[in-house]
Amino acid sequence: MSDDVMSRPARQPDRTEVTGPEQTDVYDVFEPDPHRARGYTVALVHGGFWRPTHDRTHLGPLAEALSRDGFHVVNLEYPRTGMPGGGWPGTADALLANLAAAHADTDLPDAVVLVGHSAGGLLVTWLASEDRVPDLLGAVALGPVADLATADRLHLGDDAARAFLGGSPDEVPDVWAAADPGRQRLTAPVALVSGEHDDVVPPEVAEAYAATRTEDDAKATTALARGADHFDLVDPEHPAYLLLLAEVEELTLGRGGPHHPA
């Protein structure tokens, strides 16, 4: 397993927008070549088990690649455990506020696809639930911590979920229920992509989330990136990038849109 993509340099964003008083009230914008622009915004949500150690900059190479492939890219920041506004529900509220600011950005297309990695995979799956994000075509969750019960059972990230949510499921059950995408109604399609050799967030976590979906939910699909580990999923130089690109394109070409149960 190699995590060199986490520190690999990328081009600077075309602009950075400040949305509030905290250092995490910010997002970077990567613009496509105008002649290749597809007319969609991809909003990235980074991972790192909700800890301050990792921020949005490690998704710079992915943001650069997606913009090169014709998407307007918004690389979102958010407060993590121990930071001002971090934890639940502060992290979710901050992400919603940054997304609202990006949606109001007149230089960005309204239609958006969310892409989240690891802990960010949980966040985009949660955002794709309960009609929380306007003009949302869907989400792609990469190596996602999408099922909190499974994540807790496997002690992922040295019990990162407990630190993020402020206690165990028995100690703060209401918080766990509010933060768990598996207990929310999915209202936009989500594609959960796991790495075949991911031992940071094993594929069974995404599969456990998918098993919670009912006929009243929007579509949740799972896919396996062959030969990929946890960090390969956000590495544009790895073949897994082609799978990500295909999932994003499928959402923009008609599978996306709000789900309205009959």
SVG drawing of the C-alpha trace seen along z (x, -y; Angstrom):
<svg xmlns="http://www.w3.org/2000/svg" viewBox="-47 -36 52 44">
<polyline fill="none" stroke="black" stroke-width="0.4" points="0.0,0.0 1.3,-3.5 -0.2,-6.7 2.2,-9.0 -0.9,-10.6 -1.6,-12.2 1.5,-14.4 1.9,-14.5 2.0,-18.1 -0.8,-19.4 -1.4,-22.6 -2.8,-25.5 -6.5,-26.0 -7.8,-28.7 -9.3,-30.4 -10.1,-29.9 -13.4,-31.1 -13.7,-32.0 -17.3,-31.4 -17.1,-32.2 -14.9,-33.1 -13.3,-29.7 -10.2,-28.4 -12.3,-25.5 -15.0,-27.8 -13.3,-27.6 -13.3,-25.8 -11.0,-25.6 -12.1,-25.8 -10.4,-24.1 -11.7,-25.2 -11.8,-23.1 -10.6,-24.3 -13.6,-26.3 -13.6,-24.2 -13.9,-21.0 -16.3,-22.1 -19.1,-19.6 -21.4,-21.9 -21.3,-19.9 -19.7,-20.6 -17.9,-17.8 -17.6,-18.6 -14.9,-16.7 -15.0,-15.8 -11.7,-14.5 -11.1,-11.7 -8.7,-11.2 -11.1,-9.7 -12.4,-13.2 -9.1,-14.1 -7.1,-17.3 -4.1,-15.4 -5.5,-15.5 -7.2,-18.4 -8.5,-19.1 -5.0,-19.6 -4.4,-15.8 -7.2,-15.7 -5.4,-18.3 -4.2,-15.7 -7.7,-14.3 -9.2,-17.8 -6.7,-18.6 -7.4,-15.4 -11.2,-15.9 -10.9,-19.5 -8.7,-18.3 -11.5,-15.9 -13.9,-18.8 -15.5,-19.2 -15.7,-22.3 -14.3,-21.0 -15.0,-22.3 -12.6,-20.9 -14.5,-21.4 -13.0,-21.9 -14.7,-21.1 -13.9,-21.1 -12.6,-17.8 -12.6,-16.2 -11.1,-18.6 -11.3,-21.7 -13.7,-24.6 -17.0,-23.4 -15.8,-19.8 -17.7,-16.7 -21.4,-16.2 -23.5,-18.0 -20.9,-20.8 -19.0,-19.0 -22.2,-18.3 -23.5,-21.8 -20.3,-23.3 -20.2,-21.1 -23.8,-22.0 -22.9,-25.7 -19.9,-25.4 -22.0,-23.5 -24.7,-26.2 -22.0,-28.8 -20.7,-26.9 -24.2,-26.4 -24.6,-30.2 -21.3,-30.7 -22.5,-32.0 -19.3,-30.8 -20.1,-27.1 -22.7,-24.9 -25.7,-24.2 -25.8,-20.5 -23.5,-18.7 -22.0,-15.3 -20.5,-14.6 -17.3,-12.6 -16.1,-11.6 -13.2,-9.4 -13.1,-7.3 -14.6,-9.4 -15.7,-11.8 -17.5,-8.8 -19.7,-8.7 -20.3,-12.4 -21.3,-12.4 -23.6,-9.4 -25.3,-11.3 -25.5,-14.5 -27.2,-12.4 -30.0,-11.5 -33.1,-13.3 -33.0,-15.8 -30.3,-17.8 -28.5,-19.2 -30.3,-21.0 -29.5,-20.1 -27.7,-16.9 -27.3,-14.3 -25.8,-11.8 -22.7,-10.8 -19.6,-8.6 -18.3,-7.2 -14.7,-5.9 -13.6,-3.4 -16.4,-4.9 -17.0,-4.6 -20.6,-4.3 -22.0,-2.0 -21.2,-3.2 -22.1,0.0 -19.7,2.0 -17.0,-0.7 -17.4,-0.5 -17.3,3.3 -14.1,3.2 -12.6,0.4 -11.7,-1.5 -9.1,-4.2 -8.6,-3.2 -12.3,-3.9 -12.3,-7.2 -16.1,-7.2 -16.4,-7.3 -14.0,-10.2 -15.8,-12.0 -19.3,-11.5 -18.3,-12.1 -18.8,-8.6 -19.9,-5.0 -23.3,-4.1 -24.5,-3.3 -23.3,-6.6 -24.7,-8.9 -27.3,-6.9 -29.1,-9.9 -25.9,-11.3 -25.0,-7.9 -28.5,-7.7 -28.4,-11.2 -25.0,-10.7 -25.5,-7.2 -26.4,-7.2 -27.7,-3.7 -30.6,-5.1 -31.4,-7.9 -33.6,-7.7 -31.4,-7.9 -32.8,-10.5 -30.1,-10.7 -28.2,-7.8 -24.9,-6.7 -22.2,-4.5 -20.0,-3.0 -16.5,-2.0 -14.2,0.1 -10.6,1.1 -10.1,4.9 -7.1,4.7 -8.4,2.0 -7.4,2.9 -8.1,-0.6 -11.9,-0.5 -12.6,3.0 -15.3,3.5 -17.6,5.1 -18.3,1.6 -19.8,0.4 -21.7,3.7 -23.2,3.4 -24.5,-0.1 -26.0,1.1 -27.8,3.9 -29.7,1.3 -31.4,-0.2 -35.1,0.5 -37.3,0.0 -38.2,-3.5 -34.6,-4.6 -32.7,-5.9 -30.4,-3.4 -27.2,-2.4 -24.7,-0.4 -21.4,1.2 -18.3,1.6 -14.9,3.1 -11.8,1.5 -9.6,4.4 -6.0,4.3 -6.7,1.1 -6.0,0.2 -7.5,-2.6 -5.4,-5.4 -5.4,-4.2 -9.1,-5.2 -8.1,-8.9 -5.0,-8.5 -5.6,-9.7 -2.5,-7.8 -4.1,-4.5 -6.6,-2.6 -9.2,-3.1 -9.5,-6.6 -11.2,-5.3 -13.9,-3.6 -14.5,-6.8 -14.8,-8.8 -17.2,-6.3 -19.4,-6.5 -19.4,-10.3 -20.2,-10.3 -23.1,-7.8 -24.6,-10.2 -24.4,-13.1 -25.8,-11.2 -29.1,-10.3 -28.9,-8.0 -28.8,-11.0 -31.5,-13.3 -33.8,-13.3 -35.6,-10.1 -39.3,-10.3 -40.8,-7.0 -44.1,-6.1"/>
</svg>
